Amino acid sequence: MSDYSINTKCVQSGYTPENGGPRQIPIIQSTTFKYDTSEDMGRLFDLEASGYFYTRLQNPTNDMVAAKIADMEGGTAGMLTSSGQAANFFALFNICEAGSHIVASSTIYGGTFNLISVTMAKMGIEATFVSPDATEEELHAAFKDNTRAMFGETIANPALTVLDIEKFARVAHAHGVPLIVDNTFPTPVNCRPIEWGADIVTHSTTKYMDGHGAAVGGAIVDSGRFDWMAHADKYPGLCTPDDSYHGIVYAEKFGNGAAFITKATSQLMRDFGSIQAPQNAFYLNLGLESLHVRMPRHVENAMAVAEFLQSHPAVEYVNYSGLPGNKYYEVARKYMPNGGCGVVSFELKGGRKAAETFMKHLKLAAIETHVADARTCCLNPATSTHRQMNDEQLRQAGVPAGLVRMSCGLEDKKDLIADLAQALDAI
Ligand SMILES: *Cc1c(COP(=O)(O)O)cnc(C)c1O
């Protein structure tokens, strides 16, 4: 990890050109790599030397960008994946197997909730979901002898709950289990979960990191702090010989700093192939170069929009942890003193009908399921993603019919507020 500030890391980490080399990260658009002798290549297959042989497992462009993200998060190793879904699956499946159990926050992203509760359940991996607001005692009670990972999101998408990272880490560590935190919404510019005790950090780089809605991607960063060998009985995949690599013991051979990512690359990437295209890694890096400039503007716009909505008579309530009085205001200030992200949600008085009219009249804010890029967008779940539910079901699910999620982009806040004002007037 370098000593530079996060601002400098966004721009410079991960790649240092050699004399006369390209200033920008080169896109290594090659599936395969050439060696002079079979012995040279054999050493790679034995994990005796590091290097590249096939882009299904590893590519130099991806590794430069992953090294930047690892440096930004303050971790020891990182990898890119084809999507945020792949990142969370790999992070969990790297230490879980049939018969394992996961404790996860209940307010996580819907895709991750399905991954854990449906797809991983089919693989024989059980889960217990806990409220992010649960007391330490309640969190302890969710653990079982076969619990292998604890999971949460710094700021949950779309619930916007804020994770008390220190509390979750304390409980996970008391059970000899690592805490995995999905840090997609704040990005390492606004929060670095490893500094608060998280062991593994994941990202959907599709969101703010890319920041322009250009490329789907994911990332995993290891803090290097979790002592796998001290819990060897729980993590045989890291602490006992891997038969598919001539009996290598990852935790012994690569140490706490590199074992997790090496295993995820050489086993999971080899077998599942969820690699990010080098071209996408290049786009991702362009986004990272301005992330520290963009995040403060996303926060500024969201704060202005939240304050405007809060004072508007057509709005029932506003959910944004930057607003004093929000349930998560204090915990958000602790972990994200410079603000969290650009996503705000609010409920319109007048339910479904009001939301329909409001959405129809928006001019600047586009209707999209996406969040967290340069262009402002809005979503009314009742008339789109959740349209199969009736009003009563929606209320029970915590997404009332009049709820709107707004992802504040990088436009001028005066124009965003004017757009909202005219759409609210139309109701
Ligand atoms: C979008 C998102 C994901 C999934 O990422 P994809 O890149 O869409 O696969 C995971 N976690 C969070 C918090 C997200 O917002």
The ligand as an SDF file (V2000), in Angstrom:
LIG
                    3D

 15 15  0  0  0  0  0  0  0  0999 V2000
  -25.2710   -3.1140   -8.4950 C   0  0  0  0  0  0  0  0  0  0  0  0
  -24.8100   -3.7040   -7.2340 C   0  0  0  0  0  0  0  0  0  0  0  0
  -24.3250   -5.0140   -7.1790 C   0  0  0  0  0  0  0  0  0  0  0  0
  -24.2810   -5.9070   -8.4040 C   0  0  0  0  0  0  0  0  0  0  0  0
  -23.3490   -5.4200   -9.2810 O   0  0  0  0  0  0  0  0  0  0  0  0
  -23.3970   -5.7000  -10.8930 P   0  0  0  0  0  0  0  0  0  0  0  0
  -22.1860   -4.9860  -11.3530 O   0  0  0  0  0  0  0  0  0  0  0  0
  -24.6840   -5.1450  -11.3960 O   0  0  0  0  0  0  0  0  0  0  0  0
  -23.3120   -7.1750  -11.0610 O   0  0  0  0  0  0  0  0  0  0  0  0
  -23.8550   -5.4890   -5.9780 C   0  0  0  0  0  0  0  0  0  0  0  0
  -23.8830   -4.7280   -4.8640 N   0  0  0  0  0  0  0  0  0  0  0  0
  -24.3550   -3.4570   -4.8740 C   0  0  0  0  0  0  0  0  0  0  0  0
  -24.3660   -2.6670   -3.6190 C   0  0  0  0  0  0  0  0  0  0  0  0
  -24.8320   -2.9040   -6.0530 C   0  0  0  0  0  0  0  0  0  0  0  0
  -25.3170   -1.6460   -6.0520 O   0  0  0  0  0  0  0  0  0  0  0  0
  1  2  1  0
  2  3  1  0
  2 14  2  0
  3  4  1  0
  3 10  2  0
  4  5  1  0
  5  6  1  0
  6  7  2  0
  6  8  1  0
  6  9  1  0
 10 11  1  0
 11 12  2  0
 12 13  1  0
 12 14  1  0
 14 15  1  0
M  END
$$$$
